[in-house]
Amino acid sequence: MVERKAVLDAIAEFFAENFPHVPRDNIEGMKAGDVIQQSLDLVEFVLHLEEKLGLEININTLGEKLITKTFGELAADLVAMAKGA
């Protein structure tokens, strides 16, 4: 079972490793599109989440959500996805 905190921790870890200049104190309110500018970075972000959370994430299914939603909203979507909703 994937917990919301685990998703947010994995997101924060990715940004600490790959975008250290990005403040992580309000990660839930940030949008990926504001931080991730290149498609390769987006793919690496999804691969990181898959590895850390043990999920298979279909980029095509999430689509624009990966860019337009906040990380808090994305965390909720990934928790729901893990539950099979």
DSSP file (Angstrom, degrees, kcal/mol; ACC not computed):
  #  RESIDUE AA STRUCTURE BP1 BP2  ACC     N-H-->O    O-->H-N    N-H-->O    O-->H-N    TCO  KAPPA ALPHA  PHI   PSI    X-CA   Y-CA   Z-CA
    1    1 A M              0   0    0      0, 0.0     2,-0.5     0, 0.0    78,-0.1   0.000 360.0 360.0 360.0 132.6    0.0    0.0    0.0
    2    2 A V        -     0   0    0     77,-0.2     2,-0.3    76,-0.1    81,-0.1  -0.793 360.0-151.9 -95.1 127.2    1.3    3.4   -1.0
    3    3 A E     >  -     0   0    0     -2,-0.5     4,-1.8     1,-0.1     3,-0.2  -0.706  21.5-123.9 -97.3 149.2    1.0    6.2    1.6
    4    4 A R  H  > S+     0   0    0     -2,-0.3     4,-2.5     1,-0.2     5,-0.2   0.896 112.9  54.3 -56.3 -43.0    0.7    9.8    0.7
    5    5 A K  H  > S+     0   0    0      1,-0.2     4,-2.6     2,-0.2    -1,-0.2   0.884 105.3  53.4 -61.3 -38.8    3.7   10.7    2.9
    6    6 A A  H  > S+     0   0    0      2,-0.2     4,-2.2     1,-0.2    -1,-0.2   0.892 109.4  48.8 -63.4 -39.3    5.8    8.1    1.0
    7    7 A V  H  X S+     0   0    0     -4,-1.8     4,-2.3     2,-0.2    -2,-0.2   0.945 113.3  45.9 -64.7 -48.1    4.9    9.7   -2.3
    8    8 A L  H  X S+     0   0    0     -4,-2.5     4,-2.6     1,-0.2    -2,-0.2   0.872 112.1  51.7 -65.0 -36.6    5.8   13.2   -1.1
    9    9 A D  H  X S+     0   0    0     -4,-2.6     4,-2.4    -5,-0.2    -1,-0.2   0.905 110.1  49.3 -64.1 -41.3    9.0   11.9    0.5
   10   10 A A  H  X S+     0   0    0     -4,-2.2     4,-2.2     2,-0.2    -2,-0.2   0.889 111.7  49.0 -65.5 -39.2   10.0   10.3   -2.9
   11   11 A I  H  X S+     0   0    0     -4,-2.3     4,-2.1     2,-0.2    -2,-0.2   0.942 112.0  48.0 -63.9 -47.8    9.2   13.6   -4.7
   12   12 A A  H  X S+     0   0    0     -4,-2.6     4,-2.2     1,-0.2    -2,-0.2   0.886 110.7  52.2 -61.2 -39.4   11.3   15.6   -2.2
   13   13 A E  H  X S+     0   0    0     -4,-2.4     4,-2.1     2,-0.2    -1,-0.2   0.917 107.5  52.0 -63.2 -43.6   14.1   13.1   -2.6
   14   14 A F  H  X S+     0   0    0     -4,-2.2     4,-2.6     1,-0.2     5,-0.4   0.924 112.6  45.0 -58.7 -45.2   14.1   13.4   -6.4
   15   15 A F  H  X S+     0   0    0     -4,-2.1     4,-2.0     1,-0.2     7,-0.3   0.853 109.5  54.9 -71.1 -33.2   14.3   17.2   -6.2
   16   16 A A  H  < S+     0   0    0     -4,-2.2    -1,-0.2    -5,-0.2    -2,-0.2   0.890 116.9  38.1 -62.8 -38.4   17.0   17.1   -3.6
   17   17 A E  H  < S+     0   0    0     -4,-2.1    -2,-0.2    -5,-0.2    -1,-0.2   0.859 132.2  23.2 -80.4 -37.7   19.1   14.9   -5.9
   18   18 A N  H  < S+     0   0    0     -4,-2.6    -3,-0.2    -5,-0.2    -2,-0.2   0.704 133.3  27.8-108.0 -24.5   18.3   16.5   -9.2
   19   19 A F    ><  +     0   0    0     -4,-2.0     3,-2.2    -5,-0.4    -1,-0.2  -0.514  63.0 164.2-136.4  65.1   17.1   20.1   -8.5
   20   20 A P  T 3  S+     0   0    0      0, 0.0     4,-0.1     0, 0.0    -1,-0.1   0.709  72.5  64.5 -62.6 -19.4   18.9   21.1   -5.3
   21   21 A H  T 3  S+     0   0    0     -3,-0.1    -5,-0.1    -6,-0.1    -6,-0.0   0.630  81.9  94.7 -76.7 -13.0   18.1   24.8   -5.9
   22   22 A V  S <  S-     0   0    0     -3,-2.2    -3,-0.1    -7,-0.3     2,-0.1  -0.689  80.4-125.7 -84.2 122.7   14.4   24.1   -5.6
   23   23 A P        -     0   0    0      0, 0.0     3,-0.2     0, 0.0    -2,-0.1  -0.418  19.2-165.7 -66.1 141.4   13.0   24.8   -2.1
   24   24 A R    >   +     0   0    0      1,-0.1     3,-0.9    -4,-0.1     4,-0.1   0.212  60.2 101.1-114.2  14.1   11.2   21.8   -0.7
   25   25 A D  T 3  S+     0   0    0      1,-0.3    -1,-0.1     2,-0.1     3,-0.1   0.734  96.6  28.9 -74.6 -20.1    9.4   23.4    2.2
   26   26 A N  T >> S+     0   0    0     -3,-0.2     3,-1.0     1,-0.1     4,-0.6  -0.311  74.4 145.0-130.0  50.6    6.1   23.6    0.3
   27   27 A I  G X4  +     0   0    0     -3,-0.9     3,-0.9     1,-0.3    44,-0.6   0.834  67.6  61.6 -60.4 -34.4    6.5   20.6   -2.1
   28   28 A E  G 34 S+     0   0    0      1,-0.2    44,-2.3    43,-0.2    45,-0.4   0.821 105.8  46.2 -63.7 -30.6    2.7   19.8   -1.9
   29   29 A G  G <4 S+     0   0    0     -3,-1.0    -1,-0.2    42,-0.2    -2,-0.2   0.533  94.8  95.8 -90.2  -6.9    1.8   23.2   -3.4
   30   30 A M    <<  -     0   0    0     -3,-0.9    41,-2.7    -4,-0.6     2,-0.4  -0.497  66.9-135.7 -84.4 153.8    4.4   23.2   -6.2
   31   31 A K  B >>  -A   70   0A   0     39,-0.3     3,-1.2    -2,-0.2     4,-0.6  -0.887  11.6-134.6-107.5 141.0    3.6   22.0   -9.7
   32   32 A A  H >> S+     0   0    0     37,-0.9     4,-3.7    -2,-0.4     3,-1.4   0.881 106.4  61.9 -57.9 -38.6    6.0   19.8  -11.7
   33   33 A G  H 34 S+     0   0    0     34,-1.4    -1,-0.3    36,-0.3    35,-0.1   0.737  98.7  56.2 -62.1 -23.0    5.6   22.0  -14.7
   34   34 A D  H <4 S+     0   0    0     -3,-1.2    -1,-0.3    33,-0.2    -2,-0.2   0.692 123.0  24.2 -79.4 -18.6    7.1   24.9  -12.7
   35   35 A V  H << S+     0   0    0     -3,-1.4     2,-0.7    -4,-0.6    -2,-0.2   0.784 111.9  64.5-112.6 -47.1   10.2   22.9  -12.0
   36   36 A I     <  +     0   0    0     -4,-3.7    -1,-0.2     1,-0.2     3,-0.0  -0.749  50.1 163.3 -90.6 114.6   10.6   20.2  -14.7
   37   37 A Q        +     0   0    0     -2,-0.7     2,-0.4    -3,-0.1    -1,-0.2   0.645  55.5  63.3-104.5 -19.6   11.2   21.9  -18.0
   38   38 A Q  S  > S-     0   0    0      1,-0.1     4,-1.6     0, 0.0     3,-0.3  -0.870  73.9-133.7-115.3 143.3   12.6   19.0  -20.1
   39   39 A S  H  > S+     0   0    0     -2,-0.4     4,-2.3     1,-0.2     5,-0.2   0.836 106.7  58.5 -62.8 -33.0   10.9   15.8  -21.0
   40   40 A L  H  > S+     0   0    0      1,-0.2     4,-2.4     2,-0.2    -1,-0.2   0.904 105.0  50.6 -63.3 -39.6   13.9   13.7  -20.1
   41   41 A D  H  > S+     0   0    0     -3,-0.3     4,-2.2     2,-0.2    -1,-0.2   0.874 108.8  52.4 -63.6 -36.8   13.7   15.1  -16.5
   42   42 A L  H  X S+     0   0    0     -4,-1.6     4,-2.4     2,-0.2    -2,-0.2   0.915 109.3  48.7 -65.2 -43.0   10.0   14.2  -16.5
   43   43 A V  H  X S+     0   0    0     -4,-2.3     4,-2.6     1,-0.2    -2,-0.2   0.923 111.7  49.3 -62.3 -44.4   10.8   10.6  -17.5
   44   44 A E  H  X S+     0   0    0     -4,-2.4     4,-2.3     1,-0.2    -1,-0.2   0.874 109.3  53.5 -62.9 -36.7   13.5   10.4  -14.8
   45   45 A F  H  X S+     0   0    0     -4,-2.2     4,-2.2     2,-0.2    -2,-0.2   0.936 110.7  45.5 -61.7 -47.8   11.0   11.8  -12.3
   46   46 A V  H  X S+     0   0    0     -4,-2.4     4,-2.6     1,-0.2    -2,-0.2   0.912 112.4  51.0 -64.4 -42.8    8.5    9.1  -13.1
   47   47 A L  H  X S+     0   0    0     -4,-2.6     4,-2.4     1,-0.2    -1,-0.2   0.894 109.1  52.0 -61.6 -39.5   11.1    6.3  -13.1
   48   48 A H  H  X S+     0   0    0     -4,-2.3     4,-2.7     2,-0.2     5,-0.2   0.931 110.7  47.4 -61.4 -46.4   12.3    7.6   -9.6
   49   49 A L  H  X S+     0   0    0     -4,-2.2     4,-2.5     1,-0.2     6,-0.4   0.908 111.0  51.7 -63.2 -41.6    8.7    7.4   -8.3
   50   50 A E  H  X>S+     0   0    0     -4,-2.6     4,-1.8     1,-0.2     5,-0.8   0.933 113.3  44.7 -59.1 -46.0    8.2    3.9   -9.8
   51   51 A E  H  <5S+     0   0    0     -4,-2.4    -2,-0.2     1,-0.2    -1,-0.2   0.933 117.9  42.2 -65.0 -47.2   11.4    2.7   -8.1
   52   52 A K  H  <5S+     0   0    0     -4,-2.7    -1,-0.2     1,-0.2    -2,-0.2   0.829 124.6  34.7 -71.4 -32.6   10.7    4.3   -4.7
   53   53 A L  H  <5S-     0   0    0     -4,-2.5    -1,-0.2    -5,-0.2    -2,-0.2   0.573  99.4-125.3-101.7 -11.4    7.0    3.4   -4.6
   54   54 A G  T  <5 +     0   0    0     -4,-1.8     2,-0.3    -5,-0.3    -3,-0.2   0.821  66.5 132.2  69.5  30.0    7.0    0.0   -6.3
   55   55 A L      < -     0   0    0     -5,-0.8     2,-0.7    -6,-0.4    -1,-0.3  -0.780  59.4-132.3-110.6 154.8    4.4    1.2   -8.8
   56   56 A E        -     0   0    0     -2,-0.3     2,-0.6    -3,-0.1    -9,-0.1  -0.950  28.9-164.8-103.4 115.9    4.1    1.0  -12.5
   57   57 A I        -     0   0    0     -2,-0.7     2,-0.8   -11,-0.1     3,-0.1  -0.894  10.9-149.4-108.3 119.8    3.2    4.5  -13.6
   58   58 A N    >>  -     0   0    0     -2,-0.6     4,-2.1     1,-0.2     3,-0.5  -0.783   2.4-159.3 -88.6 111.0    1.9    5.0  -17.2
   59   59 A I  H 3> S+     0   0    0     -2,-0.8     4,-3.0     1,-0.3     7,-0.2   0.867  92.7  55.5 -58.0 -36.6    2.9    8.5  -18.3
   60   60 A N  H 34 S+     0   0    0      2,-0.2    -1,-0.3     1,-0.2     4,-0.2   0.848 106.7  50.2 -66.8 -32.9    0.2    8.4  -20.9
   61   61 A T  H <4 S+     0   0    0     -3,-0.5    -2,-0.2     1,-0.2    -1,-0.2   0.928 117.6  37.9 -70.2 -45.5   -2.5    7.7  -18.3
   62   62 A L  H >< S+     0   0    0     -4,-2.1     3,-2.3     1,-0.2     4,-0.2   0.852  88.4 151.7 -74.5 -33.9   -1.4   10.5  -16.0
   63   63 A G  T ><  +     0   0    0     -4,-3.0     3,-1.5    -5,-0.3     4,-0.3  -0.079  69.6   5.9  47.3-125.5   -0.6   12.7  -19.0
   64   64 A E  T >> S+     0   0    0      1,-0.3     4,-3.4     2,-0.2     3,-1.7   0.694 116.1  79.0 -65.4 -19.5   -1.0   16.4  -18.3
   65   65 A K  H <> S+     0   0    0     -3,-2.3     4,-1.6     1,-0.3    -1,-0.3   0.854  85.3  62.8 -56.7 -33.0   -1.6   15.8  -14.6
   66   66 A L  H <4 S+     0   0    0     -3,-1.5    -1,-0.3    -4,-0.2   -34,-0.2   0.768 118.3  25.6 -63.3 -24.2    2.2   15.3  -14.3
   67   67 A I  H <4 S+     0   0    0     -3,-1.7   -34,-1.4    -4,-0.3    -2,-0.2   0.771 125.9  42.8-107.2 -37.5    2.6   19.0  -15.3
   68   68 A T  H  < S+     0   0    0     -4,-3.4    -3,-0.2   -36,-0.1     2,-0.1   0.750  99.0  74.1 -90.5 -24.3   -0.6   20.8  -14.4
   69   69 A K  S  < S-     0   0    0     -4,-1.6   -37,-0.9    -5,-0.4   -36,-0.3  -0.484  83.1-109.6 -87.7 158.9   -1.4   19.4  -10.9
   70   70 A T  B  >  -A   31   0A   0    -39,-0.2     4,-2.7    -2,-0.1   -39,-0.3  -0.394  32.5-109.3 -75.6 164.3    0.4   20.2   -7.7
   71   71 A F  H  > S+     0   0    0    -41,-2.7     4,-2.5   -44,-0.6   -43,-0.2   0.837 121.2  56.7 -65.2 -30.7    2.6   17.5   -6.1
   72   72 A G  H  > S+     0   0    0    -44,-2.3     4,-1.8   -42,-0.3    -1,-0.2   0.921 110.1  43.8 -63.3 -44.0    0.0   17.2   -3.4
   73   73 A E  H  > S+     0   0    0    -45,-0.4     4,-2.1     2,-0.2    -2,-0.2   0.893 113.3  51.5 -67.0 -40.3   -2.7   16.4   -6.0
   74   74 A L  H  X S+     0   0    0     -4,-2.7     4,-2.5     2,-0.2    -2,-0.2   0.892 106.6  54.3 -63.4 -39.8   -0.3   14.1   -7.8
   75   75 A A  H  X S+     0   0    0     -4,-2.5     4,-2.3     1,-0.2    -1,-0.2   0.919 108.2  49.5 -59.8 -43.8    0.4   12.3   -4.5
   76   76 A A  H  X S+     0   0    0     -4,-1.8     4,-2.2     1,-0.2    -1,-0.2   0.902 110.7  50.4 -62.3 -41.0   -3.3   11.7   -4.1
   77   77 A D  H  X S+     0   0    0     -4,-2.1     4,-2.5     1,-0.2    -2,-0.2   0.898 110.7  48.9 -63.5 -40.9   -3.7   10.4   -7.6
   78   78 A L  H  X S+     0   0    0     -4,-2.5     4,-2.3     2,-0.2    -2,-0.2   0.871 109.9  51.2 -69.7 -36.1   -0.8    8.0   -7.1
   79   79 A V  H  X S+     0   0    0     -4,-2.3     4,-1.4     2,-0.2   -77,-0.2   0.930 112.8  46.5 -63.2 -44.7   -2.2    6.7   -3.8
   80   80 A A  H  X>S+     0   0    0     -4,-2.2     5,-2.7     1,-0.2     4,-0.5   0.895 111.1  52.4 -63.3 -40.4   -5.5    6.1   -5.6
   81   81 A M  H ><5S+     0   0    0     -4,-2.5     3,-1.1     1,-0.2    -1,-0.2   0.902 107.4  52.0 -61.8 -41.5   -3.7    4.4   -8.5
   82   82 A A  H 3<5S+     0   0    0     -4,-2.3    -1,-0.2     1,-0.3    -2,-0.2   0.817 108.0  51.8 -65.5 -30.5   -2.0    2.1   -6.1
   83   83 A K  H 3<5S-     0   0    0     -4,-1.4    -1,-0.3    -5,-0.1    -2,-0.2   0.552 118.9-113.3 -81.9  -7.7   -5.3    1.2   -4.6
   84   84 A G  T <<5       0   0    0     -3,-1.1    -3,-0.2    -4,-0.5    -2,-0.1   0.673 360.0 360.0  85.3  17.8   -6.6    0.4   -8.0
   85   85 A A      <       0   0    0     -5,-2.7    -4,-0.2    -6,-0.2    -5,-0.1   0.477 360.0 360.0 -79.8 360.0   -9.1    3.2   -8.1
